[in-house]
Amino acid sequence: MILLDNSQKLLTLYKSLASSIPESLKVYGSVYHINHGNPFNMEVLVDSWPDYQMVIIRPQKQEMTDDMDSYTNVYRIFSKDPQKSQEVLKNCEIINWKQRLRIQGLQESLDEGIRAAAFSNSVKVEYSRAGLFITEDILKLNASNKSKLESWVETGHPADEFESETLNLKYAQLDVSHSGLVNDNWNLGKNERSLRYINRCIGALPTACMLGPEGAPISWLTMDPSCEAGMAYSMEKYRRRGIMVQLMLRFRKYLRQNNIPYYFSKLDVNEKYRRFMGQYGGFEVSCGWHQWTCYPQNLVPF
């Protein structure tokens, strides 16, 4: 595999990946953040250049010091020929199979290669599939449009507010001081490693929230290093009032204005959630969202 660390080549890759959306969207979003400050210190590997068949996004070596930190030890993959991925993936120089890790992609056809590579390294695999939701504008991305931002935090969000005489809510961005609140209400969190991860996401990536009458977040959204929007949550008292839809619409407006890609996933998709996403302008795409959580024999959870 070739390490792609030239800014012009990374921009060329970014433009090229746009033609394979939605299947390439997780890698496309990762390259976006790499091209805009690389706050999570990720690196890009391709099997060949410029005529690549496979792209792997992984953290730089200095980031993966905790063998149990599957929030950090994440590999994001896109392949034009998933059936040939096994030989690349089983290589311990590409994937550190001695760590607990996650492999994410938007191609179910990666499954056979990932499982075979894991088996050859005596690694247990747990697979999960989720619904993938995007908006129409994501399908029409023009990769030649450069973002207006070198770093999104230099500008912040629009100053408009969510107008409600009865609720007195204000649209804002999350602050790192809110990390504990987000962690406590994230089903995949509630531990020290997830808290560190959330701290980094809030401090380095776009977020959105509604502040309640007392100035604390009552509803929020975050973004991950691959431009996936998530950790969405509303306090029970404020549910079923359309607040999350309003929040998502305003967040989408901000992301679109700055040419930042975005998408959503949901593990347990039902018609109610599809209708909710429809209010926001989102729809489910057939390729789906896929994750393989991998455990070396000595790190298999009980």
C-alpha positions as CSV (number, residue, x, y, z in Angstrom):
1,M,0.0,0.0,0.0
2,I,1.1,3.6,-0.7
3,L,0.9,6.3,1.9
4,L,-0.8,9.3,0.2
5,D,0.6,12.4,2.0
6,N,0.8,14.9,-0.8
7,S,-1.9,17.6,-0.5
8,Q,-2.5,17.8,-4.3
9,K,-2.9,14.0,-4.5
10,L,-5.3,14.0,-1.5
11,L,-7.4,16.6,-3.3
12,T,-7.3,14.5,-6.4
13,L,-8.4,11.5,-4.4
14,Y,-11.2,13.5,-2.8
15,K,-12.6,14.6,-6.2
16,S,-12.3,11.0,-7.5
17,L,-14.2,9.5,-4.6
18,A,-17.2,11.7,-5.2
19,S,-18.0,9.6,-8.3
20,S,-18.6,6.6,-6.1
21,I,-20.9,8.1,-3.5
22,P,-22.8,6.8,-1.5
23,E,-20.5,3.7,-1.2
24,S,-17.4,5.8,-0.8
25,L,-19.0,8.4,1.5
26,K,-17.3,7.3,4.7
27,V,-13.8,7.5,3.1
28,Y,-14.8,10.6,1.2
29,G,-15.8,12.3,4.5
30,S,-12.6,11.2,6.2
31,V,-10.5,12.7,3.4
32,Y,-12.4,15.9,3.7
33,H,-11.3,16.3,7.4
34,I,-7.7,15.3,6.5
35,N,-7.7,18.0,3.9
36,H,-9.0,20.5,6.4
37,G,-6.5,20.4,9.2
38,N,-6.6,16.6,9.9
39,P,-7.6,17.1,13.6
40,F,-7.7,13.3,14.3
41,N,-4.2,12.7,12.7
42,M,-5.5,10.2,10.1
43,E,-3.6,8.9,7.1
44,V,-4.6,7.6,3.7
45,L,-3.4,4.4,2.1
46,V,-4.1,3.3,-1.5
47,D,-3.1,0.1,-3.3
48,S,-1.8,2.0,-6.3
49,W,-1.8,5.6,-7.7
50,P,-3.4,7.2,-9.6
51,D,-5.4,4.2,-10.7
52,Y,-6.3,3.0,-7.2
53,Q,-8.7,0.1,-6.4
54,M,-8.7,0.4,-2.6
55,V,-8.5,3.2,-0.1
56,I,-7.9,2.7,3.7
57,I,-8.1,5.5,6.2
58,R,-6.5,4.8,9.5
59,P,-5.1,6.8,12.5
60,Q,-1.4,7.5,12.4
61,K,0.7,5.2,14.5
62,Q,1.1,7.6,17.4
63,E,-2.6,7.8,17.9
64,M,-3.1,4.0,18.4
65,T,-1.3,3.5,21.6
66,D,-4.2,2.0,23.6
67,D,-4.9,-1.5,22.4
68,M,-8.4,-1.4,23.9
69,D,-9.5,1.9,22.5
70,S,-11.9,1.0,19.7
71,Y,-13.1,4.6,19.5
72,T,-9.6,5.6,18.1
73,N,-8.5,2.3,16.5
74,V,-10.9,2.7,13.5
75,Y,-10.2,1.8,9.9
76,R,-12.5,3.2,7.2
77,I,-12.4,1.4,3.8
78,F,-13.6,1.8,0.3
79,S,-12.8,-0.7,-2.5
80,K,-13.7,-0.7,-6.2
81,D,-13.2,-4.5,-6.1
82,P,-14.2,-5.7,-2.6
83,Q,-13.7,-9.4,-3.6
84,K,-9.9,-8.8,-3.8
85,S,-9.6,-7.0,-0.4
86,Q,-8.5,-10.1,1.6
87,E,-4.8,-10.1,0.6
88,V,-4.5,-6.4,1.5
89,L,-6.4,-6.6,4.8
90,K,-4.7,-9.6,6.3
91,N,-1.3,-7.8,6.2
92,C,-0.4,-6.8,9.8
93,E,1.5,-3.8,8.3
94,I,-1.8,-2.4,7.1
95,I,-4.2,-3.5,10.0
96,N,-2.8,-3.9,13.5
97,W,-4.7,-7.1,14.3
98,K,-3.1,-7.2,17.8
99,Q,-5.5,-4.4,18.9
100,R,-9.2,-4.2,19.5
101,L,-10.4,-2.3,16.5
102,R,-13.3,-1.4,14.2
103,I,-13.5,-1.5,10.5
104,Q,-16.2,0.6,8.9
105,G,-17.4,0.9,5.4
106,L,-20.5,1.3,3.2
107,Q,-20.1,-1.9,1.2
108,E,-21.5,-5.2,2.5
109,S,-19.3,-7.0,0.0
110,L,-16.3,-6.2,2.1
111,D,-17.5,-8.8,4.7
112,E,-15.9,-11.9,3.2
113,G,-12.5,-10.3,2.9
114,I,-12.5,-8.8,6.4
115,R,-13.6,-12.1,8.0
116,A,-11.0,-14.1,6.1
117,A,-8.3,-11.6,7.0
118,A,-9.4,-11.6,10.7
119,F,-9.5,-15.5,10.7
120,S,-5.9,-15.7,9.4
121,N,-4.8,-13.5,12.3
122,S,-6.8,-15.4,14.9
123,V,-9.2,-12.5,15.5
124,K,-12.8,-12.7,16.5
125,V,-15.3,-10.5,14.5
126,E,-18.6,-9.0,15.5
127,Y,-20.6,-7.6,12.6
128,S,-23.3,-4.9,12.7
129,R,-25.4,-3.3,9.9
130,A,-27.2,0.0,10.1
131,G,-29.4,2.0,7.8
132,L,-27.6,4.7,5.9
133,F,-29.4,8.0,5.4
134,I,-28.3,10.9,3.2
135,T,-29.9,13.9,1.5
136,E,-30.3,14.7,-2.2
137,D,-27.6,17.3,-2.2
138,I,-25.0,14.6,-1.1
139,L,-25.7,12.7,-4.3
140,K,-25.0,15.9,-6.3
141,L,-21.7,16.8,-4.6
142,N,-19.4,18.7,-6.7
143,A,-16.0,17.7,-5.5
144,S,-14.3,20.6,-7.3
145,N,-15.9,23.0,-4.8
146,K,-13.3,23.8,-2.1
147,S,-14.6,24.5,1.3
148,K,-14.5,28.1,2.5
149,L,-12.8,26.9,5.7
150,E,-9.2,26.0,6.5
151,S,-10.6,25.0,9.9
152,W,-14.3,25.1,10.6
153,V,-13.9,26.5,14.1
154,E,-12.5,29.8,12.8
155,T,-16.0,30.9,11.8
156,G,-18.5,29.2,14.1
157,H,-22.2,28.8,13.4
158,P,-24.7,31.4,12.2
159,A,-26.1,33.6,15.0
160,D,-29.7,32.9,14.3
161,E,-31.9,31.5,17.0
162,F,-34.7,28.9,17.2
163,E,-37.7,31.1,17.7
164,S,-40.1,29.8,20.3
165,E,-42.0,32.0,22.7
166,T,-42.9,29.1,24.9
167,L,-39.7,27.1,24.9
168,N,-37.1,29.9,24.8
169,L,-34.5,27.9,23.0
170,K,-31.3,29.1,21.3
171,Y,-29.3,27.4,18.5
172,A,-25.6,27.0,19.3
173,Q,-22.6,24.7,19.1
174,L,-21.5,22.3,21.7
175,D,-18.6,23.2,24.0
176,V,-16.1,20.7,25.4
177,S,-17.6,21.4,28.8
178,H,-20.7,19.6,27.5
179,S,-18.7,16.4,26.8
180,G,-19.7,14.7,30.0
181,L,-23.4,15.3,29.3
182,V,-23.1,13.9,25.8
183,N,-21.2,10.9,27.0
184,D,-23.7,10.1,29.7
185,N,-26.5,10.0,27.1
186,W,-24.7,8.1,24.4
187,N,-25.6,4.4,24.2
188,L,-22.2,3.6,22.8
189,G,-20.4,5.6,25.4
190,K,-20.6,6.1,29.1
191,N,-16.9,5.3,29.8
192,E,-13.6,7.1,30.0
193,R,-12.4,6.2,26.5
194,S,-15.7,7.4,24.9
195,L,-15.4,10.6,27.0
196,R,-11.9,11.3,25.5
197,Y,-13.3,10.6,22.0
198,I,-16.3,12.9,22.5
199,N,-14.0,15.7,23.8
200,R,-12.0,15.5,20.6
201,C,-15.1,15.5,18.4
202,I,-16.6,18.5,20.1
203,G,-13.3,20.4,20.2
204,A,-12.3,19.8,16.5
205,L,-15.4,19.1,14.4
206,P,-18.8,20.8,13.7
207,T,-21.5,20.3,16.3
208,A,-25.0,21.7,16.9
209,C,-27.3,22.0,19.9
210,M,-30.3,23.7,21.3
211,L,-29.7,25.5,24.6
212,G,-32.6,25.5,27.1
213,P,-33.9,28.3,29.2
214,E,-31.1,27.8,31.7
215,G,-28.4,27.8,29.1
216,A,-27.6,24.0,29.1
217,P,-28.0,21.8,26.0
218,I,-31.3,20.0,25.7
219,S,-30.8,18.6,22.2
220,W,-27.6,18.0,20.2
221,L,-25.8,16.6,17.3
222,T,-22.1,15.8,16.7
223,M,-19.9,14.8,13.8
224,D,-17.3,12.0,13.6
225,P,-13.9,12.0,11.8
226,S,-15.6,10.6,8.6
227,C,-18.3,13.4,8.5
228,E,-21.0,11.1,9.9
229,A,-23.4,13.0,12.1
230,G,-24.4,11.2,15.2
231,M,-24.8,11.0,19.0
232,A,-28.1,12.7,18.4
233,Y,-30.1,13.1,21.6
234,S,-32.9,15.2,23.1
235,M,-33.8,15.4,26.8
236,E,-37.0,13.5,27.4
237,K,-38.9,16.7,28.5
238,Y,-38.3,18.2,25.1
239,R,-39.1,15.2,22.8
240,R,-41.9,15.1,20.3
241,R,-41.9,18.9,19.8
242,G,-40.0,19.0,16.5
243,I,-36.9,20.3,18.1
244,M,-34.5,17.7,16.7
245,V,-35.8,18.3,13.1
246,Q,-35.3,22.0,13.6
247,L,-31.8,21.4,14.9
248,M,-30.9,19.0,12.0
249,L,-32.2,21.5,9.4
250,R,-30.1,24.3,10.8
251,F,-27.1,22.1,11.1
252,R,-27.6,21.0,7.5
253,K,-27.8,24.6,6.4
254,Y,-24.4,25.3,8.0
255,L,-22.8,22.2,6.5
256,R,-24.1,23.0,3.0
257,Q,-23.0,26.6,3.2
258,N,-19.4,25.4,3.9
259,N,-19.4,22.4,1.5
260,I,-19.0,19.9,4.3
261,P,-20.3,16.4,3.5
262,Y,-22.5,14.7,6.0
263,Y,-24.7,11.6,6.5
264,F,-26.5,9.6,9.2
265,S,-26.7,5.9,10.2
266,K,-29.3,4.2,12.4
267,L,-29.0,0.6,13.8
268,D,-32.7,-0.1,14.3
269,V,-34.5,1.5,11.4
270,N,-38.3,1.5,11.4
271,E,-41.0,3.4,9.5
272,K,-41.2,6.0,12.3
273,Y,-37.5,6.8,11.9
274,R,-37.8,6.9,8.1
275,R,-40.7,9.4,8.4
276,F,-38.6,11.5,10.8
277,M,-35.7,11.5,8.3
278,G,-38.1,12.5,5.6
279,Q,-39.1,15.6,7.5
280,Y,-35.4,16.5,7.5
281,G,-35.0,15.7,3.8
282,G,-33.1,12.5,4.3
283,F,-33.7,9.1,2.7
284,E,-32.3,5.6,3.1
285,V,-29.8,4.2,0.6
286,S,-29.5,0.5,-0.2
287,C,-25.8,0.1,0.3
288,G,-26.2,0.4,4.1
289,W,-23.7,1.1,6.8
290,H,-21.4,-1.7,8.0
291,Q,-19.0,-2.2,10.9
292,W,-16.8,-5.1,11.9
293,T,-15.6,-5.0,15.6
294,C,-12.5,-7.1,15.9
295,Y,-11.0,-8.7,19.0
296,P,-7.6,-10.5,19.2
297,Q,-7.9,-13.7,21.3
298,N,-6.3,-12.1,24.4
299,L,-8.7,-9.0,24.2
300,V,-12.0,-10.8,23.6
301,P,-14.6,-9.3,26.0
302,F,-16.5,-11.6,28.3
